[in-house]
Amino acid sequence: MKKALRIGAGLIAVLIAILVLLPPFINLGAYKAHYLPLVEEALQRKVDAGEVRLRIIPTPSIRVSALNVSDNPAFSKEPFFTAQRIRLRLRFWPLLRGQFEVEEFILEKPVVNLVKQPDGTFNFADMGKKKGREETEKKEPVAKTREPVPLSELIPARVRIEDGDISLRTKGQKPLKIQGVDVSLRDFSTDHPFPCRVALRLPGLRPIALEGLLSYQEPAAILTLRETRLKAQDVEFPVSGAVSDLKGVPHLNLTLGNDGFESRPLFQLLSAADITPKELEISGAMGLRVAVKGPSNSAASEVSAQLKGLKVSDPRAFNGTVTGDIRLNIPLGGETPTTQSLRGDGKLAAKDGVLTNVDLIEKIQQITGFIGVPMEQRSGATTFKTLETEFTLGSGIADVQRLFLASPLMEAQGSGKMVLGSMSLDLRIEVALAPEISARAGSGKAPPFFKDDQGRIVVPLRIKGPVKRPSVHPDSEKLLKKGMGQLFERFFRRK
């Protein structure tokens, strides 16, 4: 027994001496030359890497520097994927037996360049597909299919991705860039839930983080979210659901929602991501629920928003406090632009606001001034007590089914359309002037406008052109029906 202990101690001492005398890193260049072609064949992409080294002390690990995976030339000449360094931390005792068991996978500064063609095809769709593979399989059926390696054997217990960047380019659209992506996964197991955290950063904003527990079922290849929350600008959204068929085309069934939160941080985030205009300012309470369902290559997002008194400041349209509901269905894949495939409807009401569209204000002031409204009262034509609208979305058009505005000097009702792609308007409204203004016009200082059944003078207008500055003119079709077309045309030419 003592002899065996002495022999064992001697072997350990020799091993320690060898480890101390060995250089910190062992060059695995020969393995690189052997294995890279195999990786290239598997991915069907050109793969290059810098040094590949094995470190023994203080912790066994393999380091791969300057990894580069090329893109499909039909999509881009830039690399599809790059990484400054990959580290694989290995278990010590299995290494002595010649076995590489990865304990932790660390990916440093990865960059992923995604490119989407107009038909919805991504630049990673052909990865792993061998040329002529389908034809070969049809001519020569495989006698025995190799079982795929379980995902639990491919993912180590710990995974980290540090400071990654993702870019998405779609023809005809502004590129989307996500920076500072960090991923942390600990204690991965198929037997019990394990913690996971995904975070990203946008300039000038707090990190956006998804954090909680995940549960993975190996036979069905389903990843389930448990006790998970998305935190953006200090606003939290509980997230639930699952991602199934991870061995094929992942299928999403995820929901998030918060029925009452301060909206300002969320719209600051949307502005920083260039989703909403920089000049638009919104604050106040709202609720939001989002469901993402379907295959990952053709999923759709269902959005429901409840506006509970949003204070809106928009130099393109108006300032006011808005309430109402909006429902949207947004496809996340396919070749059709989002503005064309967007579907939904809404009903909104704004209270105690002011119109900010200069051209519209000017025209209303011209009309009210024409019938003798003093200059100090003209501001009443730009303020409103109520502004209401009902609309539907489809085929790239917002169909405004009802538009109603009430101000101290007038009431306006109308309908029309807005083209989403060009953000242009085509609205027809009828402005009914307040009774006291109509009575003043009836004293003989104004031409004979037509009146409604309440005795109010009615001015039909057409609003047409870009949202930022549409043109406002008399609606000649309606005026002609009332026998007033020529008179109004002469009046506006003089103006």
C-alpha positions in Angstrom: 0.0 0.0 0.0 2.8 2.4 1.0 4.7 1.5 -2.2 1.6 2.3 -4.3 1.2 5.6 -2.6 4.9 6.5 -3.3 4.5 5.5 -6.9 1.4 7.6 -7.3 3.0 10.6 -5.6 6.0 10.3 -7.8 3.8 10.3 -10.9 2.0 13.3 -9.8 5.3 15.1 -9.1 6.6 14.2 -12.6 3.3 15.5 -14.1 3.6 18.8 -12.2 7.2 19.2 -13.3 6.1 18.6 -16.9 3.3 21.1 -16.7 5.6 23.7 -15.2 8.3 23.2 -17.8 5.9 23.2 -20.7 5.3 26.6 -22.5 2.1 28.4 -21.5 0.5 27.6 -24.9 1.0 24.6 -27.2 0.6 25.5 -30.9 -2.1 23.4 -32.5 -1.4 24.6 -36.0 -1.4 21.0 -37.4 -4.9 20.4 -36.0 -6.0 23.7 -37.6 -4.8 22.6 -41.0 -6.6 19.3 -40.6 -9.9 20.5 -39.1 -10.6 23.8 -40.9 -11.4 22.1 -44.2 -13.9 19.9 -42.4 -15.6 22.9 -40.9 -15.7 24.6 -44.3 -17.3 21.5 -45.8 -19.9 21.4 -43.1 -20.8 25.1 -43.4 -20.2 25.4 -47.2 -18.3 28.6 -46.4 -14.7 29.7 -46.4 -13.4 29.7 -42.9 -10.1 31.2 -41.7 -8.5 31.5 -38.2 -5.4 32.9 -36.7 -3.5 31.0 -34.0 -5.0 27.9 -32.4 -3.3 27.1 -29.1 -3.8 24.7 -26.2 -3.0 26.1 -22.7 -2.3 23.7 -19.8 -1.7 26.0 -16.9 -3.3 27.5 -14.8 -6.5 26.2 -16.5 -6.6 23.9 -19.6 -8.1 25.8 -22.5 -8.0 26.1 -26.3 -7.8 29.6 -27.8 -8.7 30.4 -31.4 -7.9 33.9 -32.6 -9.3 36.0 -35.5 -12.0 33.6 -36.7 -13.6 34.6 -40.0 -16.5 33.0 -41.8 -17.1 34.3 -45.3 -20.5 35.2 -46.7 -22.3 33.9 -49.7 -21.0 36.1 -52.6 -24.6 36.5 -53.9 -25.3 38.5 -50.7 -22.2 40.3 -49.7 -18.4 40.5 -50.0 -18.1 41.2 -46.3 -17.6 38.4 -43.7 -20.8 36.7 -42.4 -19.2 36.2 -39.0 -16.0 37.2 -37.3 -14.8 36.8 -33.7 -11.7 38.3 -32.1 -11.2 35.2 -30.0 -12.8 31.9 -29.0 -11.9 30.3 -25.7 -12.8 26.7 -24.7 -12.1 25.9 -21.1 -11.5 22.2 -20.7 -11.9 19.7 -17.8 -8.5 18.7 -16.5 -8.8 15.0 -15.8 -10.6 14.0 -19.0 -7.8 15.8 -20.8 -5.2 13.5 -19.3 -7.2 10.6 -20.9 -7.1 12.3 -24.3 -10.7 13.5 -24.1 -11.7 17.1 -24.8 -14.7 18.0 -22.5 -15.6 21.6 -22.7 -16.6 23.2 -19.4 -17.1 26.8 -20.6 -17.4 28.4 -24.1 -16.4 32.0 -24.4 -16.9 34.1 -27.5 -15.2 37.5 -27.5 -16.3 40.4 -29.7 -18.3 38.5 -32.3 -19.7 40.3 -35.3 -22.7 38.9 -37.3 -23.7 40.5 -40.6 -27.2 39.5 -41.6 -28.4 40.3 -45.1 -32.0 39.9 -46.2 -33.1 39.8 -49.8 -36.4 41.3 -51.0 -37.9 37.8 -51.2 -37.2 37.3 -47.5 -34.2 35.0 -47.9 -31.4 35.5 -45.4 -27.7 35.0 -46.1 -27.4 32.1 -43.6 -30.2 30.0 -45.4 -27.7 28.0 -47.5 -25.2 27.3 -44.7 -24.7 23.6 -44.1 -26.4 22.6 -47.4 -24.1 20.7 -49.7 -24.3 21.4 -53.4 -26.3 18.8 -55.2 -27.2 17.1 -52.0 -30.9 16.9 -52.8 -30.3 15.4 -56.2 -27.9 12.8 -54.8 -30.3 11.8 -52.1 -33.0 11.2 -54.7 -30.8 9.1 -56.9 -29.0 7.2 -54.1 -31.2 6.7 -51.0 -29.2 6.5 -47.8 -29.5 3.1 -46.2 -29.0 4.3 -42.7 -29.5 7.8 -41.3 -27.0 9.0 -38.7 -28.7 10.2 -35.6 -28.1 13.9 -34.9 -26.0 14.7 -31.9 -28.2 15.8 -28.9 -28.0 19.5 -28.2 -27.2 18.7 -24.6 -23.9 17.2 -25.7 -23.0 20.2 -27.8 -23.7 23.0 -25.2 -21.3 23.1 -22.3 -22.4 24.0 -18.7 -21.4 27.6 -19.1 -21.6 29.9 -22.2 -20.5 33.5 -22.5 -20.7 35.9 -25.4 -19.0 39.2 -24.8 -19.4 42.6 -26.6 -21.0 41.3 -29.8 -22.4 43.3 -32.7 -25.3 42.3 -35.0 -26.2 44.2 -38.2 -29.2 43.5 -40.4 -29.4 44.9 -43.9 -32.5 44.8 -46.1 -32.5 46.2 -49.6 -34.3 49.6 -49.6 -34.3 50.0 -45.8 -32.0 51.6 -43.3 -29.6 49.1 -41.8 -30.4 48.0 -38.2 -27.4 47.7 -35.9 -27.4 46.2 -32.4 -24.2 46.6 -30.4 -22.8 45.5 -27.1 -24.5 42.1 -27.1 -23.7 40.0 -24.0 -25.0 36.5 -23.3 -24.5 34.5 -20.1 -25.7 31.0 -19.6 -24.9 29.0 -16.5 -25.5 25.4 -15.3 -27.0 24.2 -18.6 -28.9 21.0 -18.0 -31.9 19.1 -19.4 -32.9 18.0 -15.9 -33.7 21.4 -14.3 -34.2 25.1 -15.2 -31.0 27.1 -15.7 -30.4 30.9 -15.5 -29.7 32.9 -18.7 -29.2 36.6 -19.4 -29.1 38.4 -22.8 -28.2 42.1 -22.9 -27.5 44.8 -25.5 -26.7 48.4 -25.5 -27.8 51.4 -27.6 -25.8 54.7 -27.5 -26.9 57.0 -24.6 -29.4 54.5 -23.1 -29.4 51.9 -20.4 -28.8 48.2 -21.4 -31.8 46.2 -22.6 -31.8 42.9 -20.8 -33.7 39.6 -21.0 -33.1 37.6 -17.8 -34.7 34.6 -16.2 -34.8 30.8 -16.2 -34.8 28.5 -19.2 -35.9 24.9 -19.4 -34.8 22.6 -22.2 -36.5 19.3 -23.1 -34.2 17.2 -25.2 -36.5 14.7 -27.0 -38.9 17.4 -28.2 -36.2 20.1 -28.6 -38.3 22.7 -26.8 -36.9 25.7 -24.9 -39.3 27.1 -22.3 -39.0 30.5 -20.6 -39.7 30.6 -16.9 -39.8 33.6 -14.6 -38.3 35.7 -17.4 -38.4 39.5 -17.7 -37.4 41.9 -20.4 -36.1 45.2 -19.0 -35.8 48.2 -21.2 -35.0 51.7 -19.8 -36.1 50.5 -16.3 -39.5 49.3 -17.7 -40.1 45.6 -17.1 -42.1 43.3 -19.3 -42.8 39.7 -18.0 -42.1 37.2 -20.8 -43.5 33.7 -21.2 -43.7 31.1 -23.9 -41.5 28.6 -25.6 -39.3 28.0 -28.7 -39.9 24.6 -30.2 -38.3 22.5 -33.0 -34.8 23.7 -32.2 -33.3 20.9 -34.3 -35.1 22.2 -37.4 -36.7 25.5 -38.1 -37.4 27.0 -34.7 -41.1 27.8 -34.0 -41.8 30.8 -31.7 -44.7 31.2 -29.3 -43.7 34.1 -27.0 -45.7 36.8 -25.3 -44.7 39.8 -23.2 -46.9 42.5 -21.6 -47.2 45.3 -19.1 -50.7 46.8 -18.5 -49.5 50.0 -17.0 -46.1 51.8 -17.2 -44.6 55.2 -17.9 -44.2 55.4 -21.7 -41.4 58.1 -21.9 -38.5 55.6 -21.6 -40.0 53.3 -24.2 -40.3 56.0 -26.8 -36.8 57.2 -26.0 -35.7 53.7 -26.9 -37.7 53.7 -30.1 -36.3 57.1 -31.0 -32.7 56.0 -30.4 -33.3 53.0 -32.7 -34.7 55.4 -35.4 -38.1 53.7 -35.3 -39.9 57.0 -34.2 -39.0 60.5 -35.3 -36.4 62.3 -33.1 -38.7 65.4 -32.7 -41.6 63.3 -31.4 -41.9 63.5 -27.6 -44.3 61.2 -25.7 -44.9 60.6 -22.0 -47.7 59.2 -19.8 -49.3 55.9 -18.9 -49.9 53.1 -21.4 -50.3 49.3 -21.6 -48.6 47.1 -24.1 -48.9 43.4 -25.0 -46.9 41.7 -27.8 -47.2 38.1 -29.0 -44.7 36.6 -31.5 -45.8 33.4 -33.1 -44.9 31.2 -36.1 -41.7 29.7 -37.7 -38.6 31.9 -37.2 -38.4 32.5 -40.9 -42.0 33.7 -41.2 -43.2 34.7 -37.8 -45.7 37.5 -37.1 -46.0 39.9 -34.2 -49.4 40.8 -32.7 -49.3 44.1 -30.9 -52.0 45.6 -28.7 -51.5 49.1 -27.1 -53.7 50.9 -24.7 -53.1 54.6 -24.4 -54.1 55.9 -21.0 -53.4 59.6 -21.3 -50.3 60.1 -23.4 -48.9 63.6 -23.6 -47.9 64.0 -27.2 -45.7 66.7 -28.7 -45.4 66.4 -32.5 -44.3 69.4 -34.6 -45.7 67.6 -37.7 -49.3 67.4 -36.4 -50.4 68.4 -32.9 -49.8 68.6 -29.2 -52.3 67.1 -26.9 -53.3 64.3 -24.5 -54.2 61.0 -26.3 -56.3 58.0 -25.2 -57.4 55.0 -27.1 -56.5 51.5 -28.4 -54.3 50.3 -31.3 -54.1 46.7 -32.6 -51.4 45.7 -35.1 -50.3 42.5 -36.9 -46.7 42.8 -38.1 -45.2 40.0 -40.2 -41.5 39.6 -39.4 -40.5 37.8 -42.6 -41.2 37.5 -46.3 -40.4 39.7 -49.2 -43.2 42.3 -48.8 -42.1 45.5 -47.1 -43.5 46.0 -43.6 -45.5 49.1 -44.6 -47.3 46.9 -47.2 -47.9 43.9 -45.0 -48.9 45.7 -41.8 -52.5 45.1 -40.7 -54.5 46.6 -37.9 -57.0 49.2 -36.6 -57.3 51.8 -33.9 -59.5 54.4 -32.2 -57.9 57.4 -30.7 -59.0 60.6 -29.0 -56.9 63.7 -28.1 -58.1 66.4 -25.6 -57.1 70.0 -25.1 -54.4 70.4 -27.7 -53.2 72.5 -30.5 -52.6 71.9 -34.2 -48.9 72.4 -35.1 -49.1 72.0 -38.9 -48.2 75.5 -40.1 -49.8 75.2 -43.5 -53.2 74.0 -42.1 -53.2 76.7 -39.5 -52.5 79.4 -42.2 -55.4 78.3 -44.3 -57.8 78.2 -41.4 -56.7 81.7 -40.4 -57.2 82.9 -43.9 -60.8 81.6 -43.9 -61.6 83.0 -40.4 -60.0 86.3 -41.3 -62.0 86.5 -44.5 -65.2 86.5 -42.6 -64.1 89.1 -40.1 -62.6 87.3 -37.2 -60.3 89.7 -35.2 -56.6 88.8 -35.2 -56.6 88.2 -31.4 -59.3 85.4 -31.9 -57.6 83.6 -34.7 -55.7 81.3 -32.4 -58.9 79.6 -31.7 -58.7 78.1 -35.1 -55.5 76.2 -34.1 -56.5 74.9 -30.6 -59.0 72.1 -30.1 -61.0 70.6 -27.3 -61.4 67.2 -29.0 -59.6 65.5 -31.9 -60.9 61.9 -32.6 -60.1 59.4 -35.3 -60.9 55.8 -36.3 -58.7 54.0 -38.8 -57.7 50.7 -40.3 -54.4 49.6 -41.8 -53.8 47.4 -44.8 -52.0 47.2 -48.1 -49.8 50.1 -47.2 -52.6 52.5 -46.5 -54.1 53.9 -43.3 -57.8 54.3 -44.1 -59.1 57.1 -41.9 -62.7 56.3 -41.6 -63.6 59.1 -39.2 -61.9 62.4 -38.3 -63.5 64.8 -35.9 -62.1 68.1 -34.5 -63.9 70.6 -32.2 -62.3 73.9 -31.4 -63.6 77.2 -30.0 -64.2 78.6 -33.5 -65.1 75.5 -35.5 -66.0 71.8 -35.9 -64.4 69.7 -38.6 -65.4 66.2 -39.8 -64.0 64.2 -42.6 -62.2 61.0 -43.8 -59.5 60.0 -46.2 -56.3 58.0 -46.5 -52.6 58.1 -45.6 -50.0 56.2 -47.7 -47.6 54.7 -45.2 -44.6 54.2 -47.6 -44.5 57.9 -48.7 -46.2 59.2 -45.6 -48.6 61.3 -47.6 -52.2 62.4 -46.9 -55.4 62.7 -48.9 -58.1 63.9 -46.6 -61.4 65.6 -47.2 -62.9 67.6 -44.3 -65.8 70.0 -43.8 -65.2 72.9 -41.4 -68.3 74.2 -39.7 -67.7 77.6 -38.2 -69.0 78.4 -34.7 -72.5 80.0 -34.6 -71.2 83.5 -33.5 -68.7 83.5 -36.4 -71.4 82.3 -38.8 -73.7 85.1 -37.6 -71.0 87.7 -38.2 -70.5 86.4 -41.7 -74.2 86.6 -42.3 -74.2 90.4 -41.6 -73.1 91.0 -45.1 -69.3 91.2 -44.7 -68.8 87.8 -46.3 -69.8 86.0 -49.5 -72.8 83.6 -49.2 -71.2 80.4 -47.9 -73.5 77.4 -47.8 -74.8 76.5 -44.3 -75.7 73.3 -42.5 -79.0 72.6 -40.7 -77.8 74.5 -37.6 -77.2 77.7 -39.6 -73.4 77.3 -39.4 -71.2 78.3 -42.4 -69.5 75.2 -43.8 -66.1 75.4 -45.6 -65.1 72.1 -47.4 -61.3 71.6 -47.6 -59.0 69.0 -49.1 -55.7 68.2 -47.3 -53.2 66.5 -49.6 -49.4 65.9 -49.8 -46.6 64.9 -47.4 -47.5 64.6 -43.7 -44.8 67.1 -42.7 -46.4 69.9 -44.8 -49.5 69.0 -46.8 -51.3 71.5 -49.0 -54.7 72.7 -47.9 -57.2 74.0 -50.5 -60.9 74.3 -51.0 -62.5 71.0 -52.0 -63.6 72.1 -55.4 -65.8 69.0 -56.0 -68.0 69.8 -53.1 -68.0 73.5 -53.8 -69.1 72.9 -57.3 -72.0 70.8 -56.1 -73.0 73.8 -53.9 -72.5 76.3 -56.8 -69.6 78.0 -55.0 -66.6 76.7 -56.9 -65.7 79.8 -59.0 -66.1 82.1 -56.1 -63.8 80.2 -53.8 -61.2 79.7 -56.6 -61.0 83.4 -57.1 -60.7 84.0 -53.4 -57.8 81.6 -52.9 -55.9 82.9 -56.0 -56.0 86.4 -54.4 -54.6 84.9 -51.1 
